[in-house]
Amino acid sequence: MTPERKERLLSVINKRQANLTVVLENVEDPHNVSAVLRTCDAVGIQDVYLLTTKLPRHKKWGVKSSSSAIQWLTVHEFDDTAELVKTLRSRYGKIYTTHLADGAKSLYDIDFTGSVALVFGNEQTGVSEDFRQVADGNFVIPMMGIIKSLNISVAAAVSIYEAMRQKNAAGQYNTPSLPEERRIGLLTDWKFPVEEL
């Protein structure tokens, strides 16, 4: 492994955010899933959660749209909403769903400097009522046009880049967020020579 590659992997692992995640609920198109994974990698999200209660688990990802992001992320797959919510509650402080509904707050009113899980739903029906009932709140991305929603991969990108903006402004990318044991485990998975650390 070249020194440049080692430096790159260390920089990436040290910017991974332990307190930010994305949940995709019953997203049908594997290219949408893969596009979201690519964006998660870009902003330093390590853990992504996929919930499939109304469709089979994805066996293939849209390779072109993910740009192989899957190999750098930890994807947790669930087929039970209650089990996933229990896991999220043990790891993240707040769960927010995105759904067009009265009383939804603006994306720009969410404090992303804390611990947050963002839930995005199915392309046609959005986040399920079951998930919305157990969340801490619901948010929308402000829209000025006639069409009231964005493609899911675009909505996720807009949302998590706002999270990155806030976290960066708060200095949260300046020090490692993942525990040392987790960082070493991931570096090992990435074929980094950890004995050189």
Backbone torsions as a table, in degrees:
resi	resn	phi	psi	omega
1	MET	NA	131.3	-177.5
2	THR	-72.0	155.4	176.5
3	PRO	-57.2	-35.9	179.7
4	GLU	-65.0	-40.7	179.2
5	ARG	-65.9	-42.9	177.7
6	LYS	-59.5	-45.8	-179.6
7	GLU	-62.0	-40.6	179.9
8	ARG	-63.0	-47.3	-178.7
9	LEU	-64.4	-39.8	178.1
10	LEU	-65.1	-39.9	177.9
11	SER	-62.7	-43.2	-179.4
12	VAL	-64.0	-49.5	-175.4
13	ILE	-64.4	-33.3	-178.9
14	ASN	-76.4	-11.8	177.9
15	LYS	-104.9	-1.0	177.6
16	ARG	-63.9	136.8	-175.7
17	GLN	-101.7	114.8	-178.6
18	ALA	-74.5	-19.2	-172.9
19	ASN	-110.2	27.9	176.0
20	LEU	-142.5	131.6	178.2
21	THR	-146.2	165.4	174.9
22	VAL	-121.4	138.5	175.1
23	VAL	-117.7	130.0	175.6
24	LEU	-112.4	117.4	-177.5
25	GLU	-103.0	114.5	175.1
26	ASN	52.5	39.6	174.7
27	VAL	-76.0	123.2	-171.2
28	GLU	-82.7	-43.3	-172.9
29	ASP	-80.7	116.8	-179.5
30	PRO	-61.6	-24.8	176.9
31	HIS	-70.4	-34.4	174.3
32	ASN	-65.3	-44.2	178.1
33	VAL	-58.9	-47.8	-177.3
34	SER	-64.3	-38.0	177.7
35	ALA	-63.9	-38.9	177.0
36	VAL	-65.9	-41.7	178.4
37	LEU	-59.0	-42.0	179.9
38	ARG	-61.6	-42.8	179.4
39	THR	-68.3	-37.7	177.5
40	CYS	-59.3	-45.1	176.9
41	ASP	-59.4	-41.9	-176.3
42	ALA	-62.7	-33.0	-178.3
43	VAL	-98.7	0.8	175.4
44	GLY	92.1	21.8	173.5
45	ILE	-85.9	127.2	-179.7
46	GLN	-94.2	-43.0	-174.6
47	ASP	-102.1	128.4	177.1
48	VAL	-127.4	142.4	-176.2
49	TYR	-117.1	130.5	176.9
50	LEU	-114.7	126.1	177.4
51	LEU	-113.5	122.4	178.7
52	THR	-126.3	96.1	177.8
53	THR	-105.2	-16.4	-175.9
54	LYS	-121.8	5.6	178.7
55	LEU	-153.0	159.6	179.8
56	PRO	-69.0	157.6	177.0
57	ARG	-61.7	146.6	178.0
58	HIS	-70.3	130.9	177.2
59	LYS	-97.7	-25.1	179.6
60	LYS	-129.9	148.7	177.8
61	TRP	-110.6	156.6	176.0
62	GLY	-73.9	95.6	-172.3
63	VAL	-58.9	-42.3	-178.4
64	LYS	-65.1	-39.8	-177.4
65	SER	-77.7	-23.4	-179.6
66	SER	-88.9	-21.7	-174.9
67	SER	52.0	39.0	178.1
68	SER	65.1	23.7	179.8
69	ALA	-61.0	-28.2	-176.5
70	ILE	-56.5	-32.2	-178.0
71	GLN	-71.5	-14.7	-178.1
72	TRP	-104.9	-5.4	-176.1
73	LEU	-112.7	162.8	172.9
74	THR	-107.7	109.8	-177.8
75	VAL	-103.0	121.9	179.9
76	HIS	-103.5	123.5	-178.4
77	GLU	-108.3	132.4	-179.8
78	PHE	-129.8	151.8	172.1
79	ASP	-125.5	15.6	178.9
80	ASP	-135.1	119.3	-175.9
81	THR	-61.4	-46.1	-177.3
82	ALA	-61.6	-40.2	179.6
83	GLU	-65.4	-41.5	178.4
84	LEU	-65.2	-44.6	-179.8
85	VAL	-60.5	-41.0	177.6
86	LYS	-59.4	-43.3	178.5
87	THR	-64.3	-45.3	180.0
88	LEU	-62.4	-41.4	179.8
89	ARG	-62.4	-30.6	-179.5
90	SER	-78.5	-15.0	-174.3
91	ARG	-118.6	-21.8	-174.5
92	TYR	-132.4	146.4	-175.8
93	GLY	-75.5	-37.9	-176.9
94	LYS	-132.1	146.0	173.9
95	ILE	-120.3	122.4	177.9
96	TYR	-120.2	133.5	174.8
97	THR	-100.5	157.6	174.2
98	THR	-115.5	118.8	-175.5
99	HIS	-159.9	137.2	177.6
100	LEU	-70.6	106.7	-177.5
101	ALA	-156.9	154.4	174.9
102	ASP	-61.7	142.4	177.1
103	GLY	85.4	-0.6	178.6
104	ALA	-70.0	141.9	178.1
105	LYS	-91.0	160.9	177.4
106	SER	-72.2	144.8	173.0
107	LEU	-49.2	-37.6	-174.3
108	TYR	-78.7	0.4	174.7
109	ASP	-102.1	2.8	178.0
110	ILE	-87.1	135.6	175.4
111	ASP	-87.7	105.2	-179.1
112	PHE	-90.1	3.5	177.7
113	THR	-78.7	-12.0	174.8
114	GLY	-91.5	-160.0	-176.9
115	SER	-99.3	118.0	-168.9
116	VAL	-137.6	137.6	169.5
117	ALA	-114.8	127.7	179.8
118	LEU	-108.1	127.9	-175.8
119	VAL	-109.3	125.6	177.1
120	PHE	-117.6	140.3	-171.8
121	GLY	-107.6	-171.6	-178.8
122	ASN	-55.8	145.6	-176.8
123	GLU	-57.9	-32.9	-177.9
124	GLN	-97.5	-41.3	-171.5
125	THR	-107.0	-8.6	179.4
126	GLY	74.8	-161.0	179.5
127	VAL	-72.7	138.0	-177.4
128	SER	-67.3	155.9	175.7
129	GLU	-60.3	-38.6	178.7
130	ASP	-56.6	-44.8	-178.8
131	PHE	-71.5	-40.3	-179.6
132	ARG	-62.0	-34.0	-178.4
133	GLN	-68.3	-26.9	-177.6
134	VAL	-100.1	-0.8	-179.3
135	ALA	-81.4	164.9	178.4
136	ASP	-85.3	-12.5	-179.9
137	GLY	175.2	172.2	-178.7
138	ASN	-128.7	141.9	179.8
139	PHE	-132.8	161.0	175.4
140	VAL	-132.5	155.8	172.9
141	ILE	-91.8	123.8	-178.8
142	PRO	-57.1	134.3	-178.0
143	MET	-126.1	136.4	-178.9
144	MET	-108.5	-4.3	-176.2
145	GLY	-100.7	-170.6	-179.7
146	ILE	-76.0	-42.6	179.2
147	ILE	-70.7	135.1	-170.0
148	LYS	-95.1	-4.3	-178.9
149	SER	-147.2	162.2	177.6
150	LEU	-102.5	159.8	168.4
151	ASN	-55.1	146.0	-175.2
152	ILE	-57.8	-39.4	-178.9
153	SER	-68.6	-33.8	177.0
154	VAL	-71.8	-42.8	178.4
155	ALA	-59.7	-42.6	178.6
156	ALA	-64.4	-42.0	-179.3
157	ALA	-62.8	-47.4	179.1
158	VAL	-57.9	-44.3	-175.8
159	SER	-66.7	-48.5	-174.6
160	ILE	-78.5	-19.7	171.8
161	TYR	-73.1	-30.6	171.7
162	GLU	-65.8	-40.0	176.2
163	ALA	-61.4	-44.1	178.8
164	MET	-61.9	-41.6	179.7
165	ARG	-57.8	-48.0	-179.7
166	GLN	-65.1	-44.2	-178.7
167	LYS	-65.2	-39.1	178.9
168	ASN	-65.5	-42.8	178.7
169	ALA	-62.7	-30.9	179.5
170	ALA	-85.5	0.7	178.3
171	GLY	79.0	15.3	-174.8
172	GLN	-75.4	-11.0	175.6
173	TYR	-91.8	-2.0	-175.9
174	ASN	-81.8	-21.4	179.1
175	THR	-132.1	150.7	-179.2
176	PRO	-58.7	138.6	-180.0
177	SER	-101.6	-36.8	178.4
178	LEU	-73.2	144.8	175.9
179	PRO	-59.2	151.6	-176.2
180	GLU	-57.2	-42.4	-179.2
181	GLU	-60.6	-39.9	178.6
182	ARG	-67.6	-42.1	179.2
183	ARG	-60.7	-43.4	179.9
184	ILE	-65.7	-40.7	177.9
185	GLY	-60.6	-43.5	179.0
186	LEU	-67.6	-41.7	177.8
187	LEU	-60.7	-38.5	176.4
188	THR	-61.9	-44.7	177.0
189	ASP	-60.7	-32.1	-178.5
190	TRP	-86.2	9.2	178.0
191	LYS	67.4	25.3	176.0
192	PHE	-78.8	135.4	178.9
193	PRO	-74.0	85.2	-173.3
194	VAL	-63.3	-21.1	178.0
195	GLU	-64.8	-15.4	179.5
196	GLU	-89.6	-3.8	-179.3
197	LEU	-70.0	NA	NA
